[in-house]
Amino acid sequence: MTIKRVALITPPYHSGVVESAGTWLNVGFVYIAGALRTAGFEVDYYDAMSLWHTWPEIRQRIQAFKPDAVATTAYTASVVDAVKLLGFAKGINPEIVTILGNVHATFCYNEVLDADHDSVDYIVRGEGEETLPELLACLNSAGDPQKVAGLAFWRNNEVTVTQNRPYIQDLDALPTAWDLVEWPIYTYRAKHDARLAIVSTSRGCKQQCSFCSQQLFWSRSWRARSAENVVAELELLSGTYGVEVAMLSDEIPTLDRERWERILDLMIERKVPVKLLMETRVDDILRDADILDKYRRAGVEHIYVGVEAGSQETLDLFKKDTLVEQSKQAIDLINNADIVSETSFVLGMPDDTPDSIARTIELAKHYNPDMAFFLAISPWPYAELYPELEQYVATTDYRKYNLVEPVIKPKHMTMKELEHELGKAAQKFYMHKFKHLSELTPWKQEFMLSVFDILITNSYLAGHMQAMIAGGGEMPPEIQKLVKNMPARKHPDSGHKAIAPIP
């Protein structure tokens, strides 16, 4: 069989925090699709996850496109559904070549192939823009995939691993396929369903956070697109596809201050009408204290910084390379620039207790971010921290490795108690936050009212937020009015229970 048609399909795994705020496209597929088309393949970019498609609908799409190959992507929480998707495709046509990529498969290829080599033909390790087209060309020419760098596959009843592929250095040269994106489904609910894009301005992470996958996936390297290339893409997305909000998917877009400031300057000079949501590190915010006004003028409206822990001991265990007091300084700087601040705290470590979690909640109130999420530690099986946590792992069901459902059992708490404390943490934080709603600027007040609406109607925290309202005699009038006038709302799939955020 000659491979001509390739379906890129996201697995139908669903979650509750990130999805509650909007619908997020898979920017990795934009690049993979661009690379495949450049190599002469016909591509279907199919975001089954964001479309909330079920298996009958996925079957219809596959049967209509008639792909010769199906490729999907998986982080740890979605890998079960990703493997099921590939097996499902083979059930439709056993001749379909199936490929799995992304972080979990890159590190856990032995486990995946040992258990599911009947469903997964090839695993792409690392970046896929060069590996996938080369693999398919190799198969079309009846070549030996062992000569293709960046693969793992099952051969002669064992896993075969090819040599590592070097990272792509010229990110500006990568082709994209924005025209294949089904744009109407991608919206940002917190800004009146504004059209939302995900943009990658750099790849990599040079930090060494012990619980994270990114520094491992990128081997603590970092490469970036040029400022001109990034801003030109934002102009294209705005002018051609009507994008109003873009989330930067980078771990540290601000690492190179000169490049980052050039991006901000170009956004201001060219008056690009796209608002930016982003993540960066605490120490980069401290470094950029003198230009945070430029962030705001360039359209940066929302910044997430990873605080992660309430004690210096835990921060050091996580290898964050920051001090507890620096987190407060960074959040103050973001707030003073009138930018939405967001952070998260990782809970559920072996020594956690209700008292230690209560102290973390008080610290979160002291830090005073606009948004805070209290997440259950998910010990990725390939992370540096895993050996220290392995004896406390209570489940190996990867679908639960989603940062909300507890996976670790603390020494002095049951799993049920931990789950309850995680929900109470969010409830207590937002009770405090909304009591002080009037202290925010008018635009932030409007934004936070939208956030409250989302939390109570479309997130995994809905039950805890509703309990907060039930006892919320001290809630400000704006919140009481919002609740009174709030229409009944359901998620687009009208029956799915939200589970957890996308890691």
C-alpha positions in Angstrom: 0.0 0.0 0.0 1.2 3.5 -0.9 0.7 6.0 1.8 -0.9 9.2 0.4 -3.5 10.3 2.9 -2.7 11.0 6.6 -5.2 11.7 9.3 -4.0 13.6 12.4 -6.5 12.9 15.1 -6.5 14.0 18.7 -7.8 11.3 21.2 -11.2 12.0 22.7 -9.9 12.6 26.2 -11.7 15.4 28.2 -10.8 17.5 31.2 -12.2 20.3 33.3 -10.0 23.4 34.1 -8.4 24.4 30.8 -11.3 23.2 28.7 -13.7 25.1 31.0 -12.1 28.4 29.9 -12.2 27.7 26.2 -11.5 25.3 23.4 -7.8 24.9 22.6 -6.4 23.7 19.3 -3.4 21.4 18.9 -0.6 23.6 17.6 1.6 20.6 17.2 -0.7 19.3 14.5 -0.5 22.6 12.7 3.2 22.0 12.3 3.0 18.3 11.6 0.3 18.9 8.9 2.5 21.6 7.3 5.4 19.3 7.2 3.4 16.4 5.7 1.8 18.6 3.0 5.2 20.0 2.1 6.3 16.4 1.6 3.4 15.7 -0.7 0.9 14.0 1.6 -2.8 14.9 1.8 -3.8 15.7 5.4 -6.9 15.7 7.6 -6.4 17.8 10.7 -9.1 16.3 13.0 -9.5 17.5 16.5 -11.9 14.9 17.8 -11.2 16.1 21.4 -12.2 19.7 20.8 -15.2 18.7 18.7 -16.4 16.4 21.5 -16.8 13.6 19.0 -17.7 10.1 20.2 -16.5 6.9 18.6 -19.3 6.6 16.0 -18.5 10.2 14.8 -14.8 9.3 14.7 -15.6 6.3 12.7 -17.5 8.4 10.2 -14.7 10.8 9.8 -12.1 8.1 9.3 -14.3 6.3 6.8 -15.0 9.5 4.9 -11.3 10.5 4.6 -10.0 7.0 4.0 -6.5 7.6 5.4 -3.6 5.3 4.7 -2.0 6.4 8.0 -3.4 7.7 11.3 -1.2 9.6 13.7 -2.2 10.8 17.2 -0.6 12.5 20.2 -0.5 11.7 23.9 0.5 13.2 27.2 0.2 10.8 30.1 -3.4 11.3 31.0 -4.6 10.9 27.4 -2.4 7.9 26.4 -5.0 5.3 27.1 -7.5 7.0 24.8 -4.7 7.6 22.2 -3.9 3.9 22.0 -7.6 3.0 21.9 -7.9 5.5 18.9 -5.2 3.8 17.0 -6.6 0.3 17.6 -10.0 1.7 16.6 -8.5 2.9 13.3 -7.1 -0.5 12.6 -10.5 -2.0 13.3 -11.9 0.1 10.5 -9.0 -0.8 8.2 -6.2 -3.2 9.3 -3.9 -1.8 6.6 -3.8 1.7 8.2 -0.4 2.5 9.5 -0.7 3.9 13.1 1.7 6.4 14.7 1.9 7.8 18.3 3.9 10.8 19.4 4.4 13.4 22.1 5.8 13.3 25.6 4.5 10.1 27.1 5.3 8.0 24.1 8.8 9.6 23.8 9.7 8.2 27.2 7.4 5.2 27.8 7.7 3.6 24.3 8.8 0.3 25.8 5.7 0.1 28.0 3.4 1.2 25.2 4.8 -1.2 22.6 5.1 -4.2 24.9 1.3 -3.9 25.7 -0.1 -2.4 22.5 2.1 -3.2 19.5 -1.0 -4.6 17.8 -2.5 -1.1 17.8 0.6 1.1 17.6 2.9 0.5 14.6 5.4 3.3 15.2 6.3 5.8 18.0 7.8 9.1 17.0 10.2 10.2 19.8 10.7 13.9 20.1 9.9 16.4 17.4 7.9 15.0 14.5 8.1 17.4 11.6 11.1 15.7 10.1 10.6 12.2 11.5 7.0 11.5 10.4 7.4 12.5 6.7 10.7 10.6 6.5 9.1 7.5 8.1 6.2 7.5 5.6 8.5 8.1 2.6 10.6 5.2 3.9 7.6 2.9 4.0 6.5 4.0 0.5 9.9 3.0 -0.8 9.9 -0.3 1.0 12.9 0.9 3.0 14.0 -0.1 6.5 12.5 2.2 9.3 15.5 1.3 11.5 17.4 3.8 9.3 14.9 6.6 10.3 16.1 8.6 13.3 13.7 9.3 16.2 11.5 6.1 16.1 10.6 3.1 18.3 8.6 0.2 17.0 8.0 -3.5 17.5 10.1 -6.0 15.5 10.9 -9.6 16.1 9.0 -9.7 19.4 10.9 -6.8 20.9 11.1 -3.0 20.8 13.5 -1.5 18.3 14.7 2.0 18.9 16.5 4.1 16.3 19.1 6.8 16.9 17.9 10.1 18.4 17.1 12.8 16.0 18.7 16.2 16.6 16.4 19.1 17.5 15.2 21.3 14.6 17.2 24.5 14.8 15.5 26.9 12.3 12.0 27.1 13.7 11.2 30.0 11.3 11.5 27.7 8.4 8.9 25.2 9.5 5.7 25.2 7.3 2.3 25.5 9.0 -1.2 24.5 8.0 -3.4 27.1 9.7 -5.9 26.7 6.9 -6.8 23.2 8.0 -7.9 24.3 11.4 -11.7 24.3 12.0 -11.6 27.8 13.5 -15.2 28.3 14.6 -14.9 25.8 17.4 -11.8 27.5 19.1 -13.1 30.1 21.5 -12.0 31.8 24.8 -15.0 31.8 27.1 -13.6 34.3 29.5 -13.6 37.0 26.8 -17.1 36.5 25.4 -16.1 33.5 23.3 -13.4 35.4 21.4 -11.7 33.3 18.7 -8.6 31.6 20.2 -5.3 30.4 18.7 -2.4 28.6 20.3 1.0 29.9 19.1 4.5 28.5 19.8 7.2 31.2 19.8 10.0 28.9 21.1 10.7 25.3 22.0 12.4 24.0 25.0 13.1 24.6 28.7 16.5 25.1 30.3 15.2 24.6 33.9 15.4 21.4 35.9 12.0 21.1 37.7 12.0 17.6 39.0 8.3 16.9 38.6 8.0 18.2 35.0 8.3 16.6 31.6 9.4 19.5 29.5 13.0 19.8 30.6 13.4 16.1 29.8 11.6 16.3 26.5 13.8 19.1 25.3 17.0 17.9 27.1 17.2 21.3 28.8 17.7 23.1 25.5 15.9 26.1 24.1 15.4 27.4 20.6 13.3 30.4 19.5 11.6 31.8 16.4 12.6 35.3 15.4 10.5 38.2 16.8 9.5 39.2 13.2 8.4 35.7 12.4 6.2 35.5 15.5 4.5 38.8 15.0 3.9 38.2 11.3 2.1 35.0 12.3 -0.1 36.8 14.8 -0.9 39.3 12.1 -1.8 36.5 9.7 -4.0 34.8 12.4 -5.8 38.0 13.1 -6.3 39.2 9.5 -7.0 35.9 7.8 -8.7 33.8 10.5 -10.2 36.4 12.8 -8.1 35.4 15.9 -8.7 37.8 18.8 -6.8 35.9 21.6 -3.6 33.8 21.4 -2.2 31.6 24.1 1.6 31.2 23.9 2.3 27.5 24.4 5.9 28.0 25.3 7.3 27.1 28.7 9.5 30.2 28.8 8.8 32.6 25.9 10.7 35.4 27.8 14.0 33.6 28.3 15.8 35.8 25.8 14.9 39.3 27.0 16.2 41.1 23.8 14.0 38.8 21.6 11.0 39.1 23.9 11.2 42.9 24.1 11.4 43.0 20.3 8.2 41.0 20.1 6.5 43.4 22.4 7.8 46.4 20.5 6.6 45.0 17.2 3.1 44.2 18.6 2.9 47.8 19.8 4.3 49.4 16.6 2.1 47.3 14.2 -1.0 47.6 16.5 -1.6 43.8 16.3 -5.2 43.4 17.6 -4.5 40.1 19.4 -4.5 39.7 23.2 -1.9 37.3 24.6 -2.1 34.7 27.4 1.2 33.3 28.5 3.3 31.4 31.0 6.7 32.4 32.2 9.0 32.1 35.2 9.0 34.1 38.4 12.6 35.2 37.9 11.8 36.5 34.3 9.0 38.7 35.7 11.4 40.1 38.3 13.9 40.7 35.6 11.3 42.5 33.5 9.9 44.7 36.2 10.9 47.8 34.2 9.0 46.8 31.1 5.8 45.3 32.4 4.0 48.4 31.2 5.2 47.4 27.7 3.8 43.9 28.2 0.4 45.5 28.8 0.6 47.8 25.9 1.6 44.9 23.6 -1.6 43.1 24.5 -0.4 40.7 27.3 -3.5 40.3 29.4 -2.9 37.1 31.4 0.3 35.7 32.9 0.7 32.3 34.6 3.8 31.9 36.8 4.4 28.6 38.5 4.7 29.0 42.2 4.0 25.3 42.8 4.8 25.1 46.5 4.3 27.0 49.7 7.5 26.0 51.5 11.1 26.6 50.5 11.8 22.9 51.3 9.3 21.7 48.7 10.4 24.3 46.2 13.9 23.0 46.5 12.7 19.4 46.1 10.9 20.5 42.9 14.2 22.3 41.8 12.4 25.5 41.0 15.5 27.6 41.6 13.3 30.4 43.1 12.7 31.6 46.7 9.2 31.7 48.2 9.3 35.5 48.6 10.2 36.0 45.0 6.8 34.5 44.0 5.0 37.2 45.9 7.1 39.9 44.3 6.4 38.6 40.8 2.6 38.3 41.4 2.6 41.8 42.8 4.4 43.1 39.7 1.9 41.4 37.4 -1.1 42.8 39.4 0.4 46.3 39.5 0.7 46.2 35.7 -3.1 45.5 35.5 -2.5 42.1 34.0 -4.4 39.0 35.2 -2.2 36.9 37.4 -2.5 33.1 37.7 -0.6 30.5 39.6 -0.9 27.0 40.9 0.1 25.0 44.0 1.0 21.3 43.8 -0.5 19.4 46.7 -0.8 15.8 47.8 2.9 15.1 48.5 3.6 12.2 50.9 4.0 14.5 54.0 0.9 16.7 53.3 -1.8 16.9 55.9 -4.9 19.0 56.2 -2.9 21.5 58.3 -0.1 21.8 55.7 -2.7 22.3 52.9 -4.5 25.0 55.1 -1.2 26.8 55.4 -0.7 26.7 51.6 -4.2 28.2 51.1 -3.3 31.1 53.5 -0.1 31.6 51.5 -2.1 31.7 48.3 -4.3 34.4 49.7 -1.2 36.3 50.8 0.4 36.0 47.3 -2.9 37.4 46.0 -3.0 36.1 42.4 -6.3 36.7 40.5 -6.5 33.0 39.9 -5.0 30.0 41.8 -5.5 26.3 41.2 -4.6 23.6 43.7 -3.4 20.6 41.8 -2.7 17.0 42.8 0.9 16.0 42.2 1.0 13.7 39.2 4.2 11.6 39.2 4.9 11.2 35.5 6.7 7.8 35.3 9.6 9.3 33.5 10.1 12.4 35.7 13.2 12.9 37.9 11.0 13.0 41.0 9.3 9.7 40.3 11.7 7.4 42.3 11.1 9.4 45.4 7.3 9.1 45.1 6.9 5.6 43.6 6.2 3.9 46.9 3.3 6.3 47.5 1.7 5.8 44.1 -1.8 4.5 44.7 -2.9 3.9 41.1 -1.3 3.2 37.7 -4.5 4.2 35.8 -2.9 6.9 33.6 -6.3 8.5 32.9 -6.2 9.8 36.5 -2.8 11.4 36.0 -4.5 14.7 35.2 -3.5 17.0 38.1 -6.9 16.8 39.8 -7.6 13.2 40.7 -5.2 12.2 43.4 -2.6 9.6 42.4 -0.3 9.8 45.4 -1.5 8.7 48.9 -0.1 10.9 51.6 1.2 9.2 54.7 -1.4 10.7 57.0 -4.5 11.1 54.7 -6.7 8.8 52.7 -7.2 9.5 49.0 -10.8 10.6 49.7 -9.6 13.1 52.3 -7.0 14.5 49.9 -9.6 14.9 47.2 -11.9 16.7 49.6 -9.1 19.0 50.8 -8.1 19.9 47.2 -11.7 21.0 46.4 -11.9 22.9 49.7 -8.7 24.7 48.9 -10.2 26.2 45.7 -13.4 27.0 47.5 -11.6 28.9 50.3 -9.3 30.8 47.9 -12.1 32.0 45.6 -14.4 32.9 48.5 -11.6 35.2 49.7 -10.9 36.5 46.2 -14.5 37.4 45.4 -15.0 39.1 48.7 -12.3 41.5 47.6 -13.6 41.9 44.0 -14.1 45.6 44.4 -10.4 46.2 44.9 -9.7 45.2 41.3 -9.7 47.5 38.3 -12.9 47.6 36.4 -11.7 45.4 33.5 -10.4 42.8 36.0 -13.7 42.8 37.8 -15.5 42.0 34.6 -12.9 39.3 33.8 -13.3 37.7 37.3 -17.1 37.7 37.0 -16.6 35.7 33.8 -14.2 33.4 35.6 -16.7 32.9 38.4 -19.4 32.0 35.8 -17.0 29.5 34.2 -16.0 27.9 37.6 -19.6 27.4 38.7 -21.0 26.2 35.4 -18.2 24.6 33.3 -15.4 23.3 35.5 -14.6 20.4 37.7 -14.8 22.8 40.6 -18.5 23.5 40.0 -19.7 21.5 43.0 -17.3 23.3 45.4 -18.2 26.7 44.0 -21.9 25.9 44.4 -21.3 25.0 48.0 -19.5 28.2 48.4 -22.5 30.1 47.1 -24.8 28.2 49.5 -22.9 29.6 52.4 -21.9 32.8 50.8 -23.8 35.4 52.7 -20.6 37.6 52.6 -20.4 37.4 48.8 -20.3 40.8 47.1 -23.5 42.1 45.4 -22.0 41.5 42.0 -21.6 37.8 42.7 -25.0 37.5 44.2 -26.6 39.2 41.2 -24.6 37.0 38.8 -25.7 33.8 40.5 -29.3 35.0 40.7 -29.4 35.8 36.9 -27.2 32.9 35.8 -29.0 30.8 33.2 -28.6 27.0 33.3 -25.7 26.1 31.1 -24.3 22.8 29.9 -21.1 21.8 28.3 -21.3 21.3 24.5 -21.5 17.5 24.9 -24.5 18.1 27.3 -23.7 15.1 29.4 -19.9 14.8 30.0 -18.7 15.2 33.5 -15.6 17.4 33.5 -12.6 15.6 34.9 -9.4 17.5 35.1 -7.0 20.1 33.4 -4.8 19.2 30.5 -1.2 18.9 31.9 
